[in-house]
Amino acid sequence: MSIEKATTSAQTAVGSAHSKLILIGEHAVVHGEPAISLPFPLVEAKAMTAYAPGSIQIDSTFYQGPLATIPDSLYGLKACIEDTLEHLELPQRDLVIRLESTIPPGKGLGSSASVAVAIVRSLFTYAGEDCRMQEILRLADVSEKHAHGAPSGIDTMTITSGLPIWYQKDETMELIEPQGDFHFIVADSGRMADTRQAVESVTERLKSAPRRIQTKLEHLGDMTRRARTALESASKHMLGQLLDEAQGELEALGVSDSGLNRLIDYARQEGALGAKLTGGGNGGCVIALAQNEMHSRQLSEKLRQFGAQAVWAFSLKKQPD
């Protein structure tokens, strides 16, 4: 998986970033438990920065116009651009930033974080500066805080990685090296998810029923630890079972819904080893673990026929020695 993409020409500096998805541990990770996230290279965001006299202009499918009048819903990108320019000691003018993305927004695939990382890389390239990992994470998280309130930080870390990420708040990020081939399918329910609302709803549940909800969050943390063992021991059936168990806890936390459950149940009926929502929930996408590469192709087509808005098949494979 290629993760560092930055090119420049006399006119334009380009930065790009792939997407991500959560394998297991979403929501619990916000409250101190671990999570595992996967780089998702099939969709990406791209930012192209060029000189243009006058105020900073944004050119994208979701907004066209001056940075100064960007909608409140995109204020995080504005803050990210301004902070990055300040860090680079560049004037906050005379630029046009063009944004392209094949990542569907609001689907738990890290769209906002990917766009932010792409912007940061593009601006660093425009300035002729090398961009260190910690700088990317800090500046991109400016956008994430506006988008999601209290993000775990896992999105930007995974988007800048080529391997699965083991993440736990206030702990050192670790890379996971799968010891077998794991074939996944991601299916889009066609409905937007609101990560901020979902995170806040779990937090409110934790306040109102601390013992019961804390137990569920800890159970998700335990399943995440076992899922890491499954990846590192090539135990596909164990991983599938853990995905199913995690979905049960996410349903109990109130972050799944009938549309997601319908896709998950269908994937299981068609032979998936396990399936669950991925991301904030209540809309967005599901992830299913196929039996093998052939089954992955078959299950992808069946999910399309079943009504998923979009379906992507990808695999994690053991790294060559």
MOTAZI-V893145 format. One record per pair of residues at least 24 apart in sequence whose ideal C-beta (glycine too) atoms are under 10 Angstrom apart, sorted by the first residue. I is the first residue (numbers start at 0). J is the second residue. If there is no record, write none. Layout:
i = (I,I)
j = (J,J)
This chain:
i = (0,0,0,0,0,0,0,0,0,1,1,1,1,2,2,2,2,2,2,2,2,2,3,3,3,3,3,4,4,4,4,4,5,5,5,5,5,5,5,5,5,6,6,6,6,7,7,7,7,7,7,8,8,9,9,10,10,10,10,11,11,11,11,11,11,11,11,11,12,12,12,12,12,12,12,12,12,12,12,12,12,12,12,13,13,13,13,13,13,13,13,13,13,13,13,14,14,14,14,14,14,14,14,14,14,14,14,14,14,14,14,14,15,15,15,15,15,15,15,15,15,15,15,15,16,16,16,16,16,16,16,16,16,16,16,16,16,16,16,16,16,16,16,16,16,16,17,17,17,17,17,17,17,17,17,17,17,17,17,17,17,18,18,18,18,18,18,18,18,18,18,18,18,18,18,18,18,18,18,18,19,19,19,19,19,19,19,19,19,19,19,19,19,19,19,19,19,19,19,20,20,20,20,20,20,20,20,20,20,20,20,20,20,20,21,21,21,21,21,21,21,21,21,21,21,21,21,21,21,21,21,21,22,22,22,22,22,22,22,22,22,22,22,22,22,22,22,22,22,22,22,23,23,23,23,23,23,23,23,23,23,23,23,23,23,23,23,23,23,23,23,24,24,24,24,24,24,24,24,24,24,24,24,24,24,25,25,25,25,25,25,25,25,25,25,25,25,25,25,25,25,25,25,25,26,26,26,26,26,26,26,26,26,26,26,26,26,26,26,26,26,26,26,26,26,27,27,27,27,27,27,27,27,27,27,27,27,27,27,27,27,27,28,28,28,28,28,28,28,28,28,28,28,29,29,29,29,29,29,29,29,29,29,29,29,29,29,30,30,30,30,30,30,30,30,30,30,30,30,31,31,31,31,31,31,31,31,32,32,32,32,32,32,32,32,32,32,32,32,32,33,33,33,33,33,33,33,33,33,33,33,33,33,33,33,34,34,34,34,34,34,34,34,34,34,34,34,35,35,35,35,35,35,35,35,35,35,35,35,35,35,36,36,36,36,36,36,36,36,36,36,36,36,36,36,37,37,37,37,37,37,37,37,37,37,37,37,37,37,37,38,38,38,38,38,38,38,38,38,38,38,39,39,39,39,39,39,39,39,39,39,39,39,39,40,40,40,41,41,41,41,41,41,41,42,42,42,42,42,42,42,42,42,42,42,42,43,43,43,43,43,43,43,43,44,44,44,44,44,44,44,44,44,44,44,44,44,44,44,44,45,45,45,45,45,45,45,45,45,45,45,46,46,46,46,46,46,46,46,46,46,46,46,46,46,46,46,46,46,46,47,47,47,47,47,47,47,47,47,47,48,48,48,48,48,48,48,48,48,48,48,48,48,49,49,49,49,49,49,49,50,50,50,50,51,51,51,51,51,52,52,52,52,53,53,53,53,54,54,54,54,54,55,55,55,55,55,55,55,55,55,55,56,56,56,56,56,57,57,57,57,57,57,58,58,58,58,58,59,59,59,59,59,59,60,60,60,60,61,61,61,61,62,63,66,66,66,66,66,67,71,72,72,73,73,73,73,73,74,74,74,75,75,75,75,75,75,75,75,75,75,75,75,75,76,76,76,76,76,76,76,76,77,77,77,78,78,78,78,78,78,79,79,79,79,79,79,79,79,79,79,79,79,79,79,79,79,80,80,80,80,80,80,80,80,81,82,82,82,82,82,82,83,83,83,83,83,83,83,83,83,83,83,83,83,83,83,83,83,84,84,84,85,86,86,86,86,86,86,86,86,87,87,87,87,87,87,87,87,87,87,88,88,89,89,89,89,94,94,94,96,96,96,97,102,103,103,103,103,103,103,103,104,104,105,105,105,105,105,105,105,105,105,106,106,106,106,106,106,106,106,106,106,106,106,106,106,106,106,107,107,107,107,107,107,107,107,107,107,107,107,107,107,107,107,107,107,108,108,108,108,108,108,108,108,108,108,109,109,109,109,109,109,109,109,110,110,111,111,111,111,111,111,111,111,111,111,112,112,112,112,112,112,112,112,112,112,112,112,112,112,112,112,113,113,113,113,113,113,114,114,114,114,115,115,115,115,115,115,115,115,115,115,116,116,116,116,116,116,116,117,118,119,119,120,130,132,132,132,132,135,136,143,145,146,146,147,147,147,147,147,147,147,147,148,148,148,148,148,148,149,149,149,149,150,150,150,151,154,154,161,162,162,163,163,163,163,163,165,165,165,165,165,166,167,167,167,173,175,175,175,175,175,176,176,176,176,176,177,177,177,177,177,177,177,177,177,177,177,178,178,178,178,178,178,178,178,179,179,179,179,179,179,179,179,179,179,179,180,180,180,180,180,180,180,180,181,181,181,181,181,181,181,181,181,181,181,181,181,181,181,181,182,182,182,182,182,182,182,182,182,182,182,182,182,182,182,182,182,182,182,183,183,183,183,183,183,183,183,183,183,183,183,183,183,183,184,184,184,184,184,184,184,184,184,184,184,184,184,184,184,184,184,184,184,184,184,184,185,185,185,185,185,185,185,185,185,185,185,185,185,186,186,186,186,186,186,186,186,186,186,186,186,186,186,186,186,186,186,186,186,186,186,186,186,187,187,187,187,187,187,187,187,187,187,187,188,188,188,188,188,188,188,188,188,188,188,188,188,188,188,188,188,189,189,189,189,189,189,189,189,189,190,190,190,190,190,190,190,190,191,191,191,191,192,192,192,192,192,192,192,192,192,192,192,192,193,193,193,193,193,194,194,194,194,194,194,194,195,196,196,196,196,197,197,197,197,197,197,197,197,197,197,197,197,198,198,198,200,200,200,200,200,200,201,201,201,201,201,201,203,204,204,204,204,205,211,212,212,212,214,215,215,215,215,215,216,216,218,218,218,218,218,219,219,219,219,219,222,222,226,229,230,233,235,235,235,235,235,235,236,236,236,236,237,237,238,238,238,239,239,239,239,239,239,239,239,239,239,240,240,240,241,241,241,242,242,242,242,242,242,242,242,242,242,242,242,243,243,243,243,243,243,243,244,244,245,245,245,246,246,246,246,246,246,246,247,248,249,249,249,249,250,250,250,252,253,253,254,254,254,254,254,254,255,255,255,255,256,256,256,256,258,258,258,258,259,259,259,260,261,261,261,262,262,262,262,262,262,263,265,265,265,265,265,265,266,266,266,266,266,268,268,269,269,269,269,269,269,270,270,270,270,271,271,271,274,284,284,284,284,286,287,289)
j = (37,38,39,40,160,161,162,313,315,38,40,43,161,38,40,116,157,158,159,160,161,162,120,130,132,159,161,43,45,117,120,124,46,117,120,121,123,124,125,129,130,47,120,121,124,48,121,124,125,126,127,47,49,49,50,47,48,49,50,47,48,49,50,95,97,121,124,125,46,47,48,49,50,94,96,120,121,122,123,124,125,126,127,45,46,47,48,49,97,99,117,120,121,124,125,44,45,46,47,48,116,117,118,119,120,121,122,123,124,125,130,135,43,44,45,46,47,99,100,113,116,117,120,121,43,44,45,46,100,102,109,112,113,114,115,116,117,118,119,120,121,135,139,155,158,159,41,42,43,44,102,108,109,113,116,117,157,158,159,160,161,42,43,44,100,101,102,103,106,107,108,109,110,112,113,154,157,158,185,311,102,107,108,109,110,112,113,153,154,155,156,157,158,159,160,163,164,277,278,106,107,108,109,154,157,183,185,277,278,283,284,286,311,313,107,108,109,151,153,154,157,164,166,223,245,275,276,277,278,279,284,286,157,163,164,175,181,183,223,226,227,230,238,241,242,245,275,277,286,288,315,219,220,222,223,224,225,226,227,229,238,241,242,244,245,246,249,273,275,277,286,151,153,165,166,167,216,219,220,222,223,224,226,227,245,107,151,153,194,197,198,201,219,223,245,249,252,254,275,276,277,278,279,280,151,194,197,198,200,201,202,204,205,212,215,216,219,248,249,252,253,254,278,279,280,151,167,201,213,215,216,217,218,219,220,221,222,223,245,248,249,252,150,151,152,153,166,167,168,216,219,220,223,147,148,149,150,151,153,168,197,198,199,201,202,205,216,151,168,198,201,202,205,212,213,216,217,219,220,151,167,168,169,170,216,217,220,151,167,168,213,216,217,218,219,220,221,222,223,224,153,165,166,167,168,170,173,219,220,221,222,223,224,226,227,151,153,157,164,165,166,167,168,219,220,223,226,153,157,163,164,165,166,173,175,223,224,226,227,229,230,109,151,153,154,156,157,158,160,163,164,165,166,175,277,157,160,162,163,164,175,177,181,183,185,230,277,286,313,315,109,157,158,159,160,161,162,163,164,313,315,102,108,109,113,157,158,183,185,277,284,286,311,313,161,311,313,101,102,108,185,311,312,313,100,101,102,103,106,108,109,110,113,185,309,311,99,100,101,102,113,114,117,158,98,99,100,101,102,109,110,111,112,113,114,115,116,117,118,158,97,98,99,100,101,113,114,117,118,120,121,76,80,96,97,98,99,100,113,114,115,116,117,118,119,120,121,122,124,125,95,96,97,98,99,117,118,121,124,125,80,94,95,96,97,118,120,121,122,123,124,125,126,93,94,95,96,97,121,125,93,94,95,125,92,93,94,95,96,92,93,94,95,92,93,94,95,91,92,93,94,95,80,81,84,90,91,92,93,94,95,96,93,94,95,96,97,94,95,96,97,98,118,95,96,97,98,99,96,97,98,99,100,114,98,99,100,104,98,100,104,114,98,97,91,92,94,95,96,91,145,145,146,111,114,142,145,146,142,145,146,111,112,114,115,139,140,141,142,143,144,145,146,147,111,114,115,118,141,142,145,146,141,142,145,115,138,141,142,144,145,111,114,115,116,118,119,122,138,139,140,141,142,143,144,145,146,115,118,119,121,122,138,141,142,141,119,137,138,139,141,142,115,118,119,120,121,122,123,125,126,130,134,135,137,138,139,141,142,122,125,126,138,119,122,123,126,128,134,137,138,119,122,123,125,126,127,128,130,134,138,126,128,122,125,126,128,121,122,125,121,122,125,121,158,187,189,191,283,284,308,309,191,192,190,191,192,193,194,278,279,282,283,185,187,188,189,190,191,192,194,277,278,279,282,283,284,308,309,154,185,187,188,191,192,194,197,276,277,278,279,280,282,283,284,285,286,154,158,185,187,192,277,278,283,284,311,143,153,154,155,157,158,194,278,146,154,139,142,143,145,146,147,150,154,155,194,136,139,140,142,143,146,147,150,152,153,154,155,156,157,158,159,139,154,155,157,158,159,139,142,146,158,139,140,141,142,143,145,146,154,155,158,140,142,143,154,155,158,159,158,142,155,159,159,159,156,159,160,172,159,172,194,195,194,195,193,194,195,196,197,198,199,279,194,195,196,198,199,202,195,198,199,202,194,195,198,198,194,278,318,315,318,226,227,230,231,315,223,224,226,227,230,223,220,223,224,227,226,227,230,231,315,230,231,315,317,318,229,230,231,232,233,238,314,315,316,317,318,229,230,231,232,233,234,317,318,229,230,231,232,233,234,235,238,315,316,317,233,235,291,292,314,315,316,317,229,230,233,234,235,238,239,272,288,289,295,313,314,315,316,317,235,272,287,288,289,290,291,292,293,294,295,296,298,299,312,313,314,315,316,242,271,274,277,286,287,288,289,295,298,311,312,313,314,315,266,271,274,285,286,287,288,289,294,295,296,297,298,299,300,301,302,307,310,311,312,313,277,284,285,286,287,299,302,307,309,310,311,312,313,259,262,263,265,266,274,277,284,285,286,287,298,299,301,302,303,305,306,307,308,309,310,311,312,262,282,283,284,285,302,307,308,309,310,311,256,258,259,260,261,262,263,276,281,282,283,284,285,306,307,308,309,258,262,282,283,284,306,307,308,309,256,258,259,281,282,283,284,308,279,281,282,283,254,256,259,276,277,278,279,280,281,282,283,284,279,280,281,282,283,254,278,279,280,281,282,283,279,254,279,280,281,249,252,253,254,255,276,278,279,280,281,282,283,254,279,280,252,253,254,279,280,281,249,252,253,254,279,280,253,251,252,253,254,252,251,251,252,253,248,247,248,249,251,252,248,252,244,245,247,248,251,244,245,248,249,252,247,248,273,288,315,317,272,273,288,289,290,291,272,273,288,290,272,273,272,273,288,267,271,272,273,274,275,287,288,289,290,272,273,288,273,275,288,267,271,272,273,274,275,276,277,285,286,287,288,267,271,272,273,274,275,288,273,275,273,275,276,273,274,275,276,280,285,286,275,275,275,276,277,280,275,276,280,280,280,281,278,279,280,281,282,283,280,281,282,285,280,281,282,283,282,283,285,306,283,284,285,285,285,305,306,287,302,305,306,307,310,287,298,301,302,305,306,307,298,301,302,305,307,301,305,294,297,298,301,302,305,294,297,298,301,295,298,302,298,308,309,310,311,311,312,314)
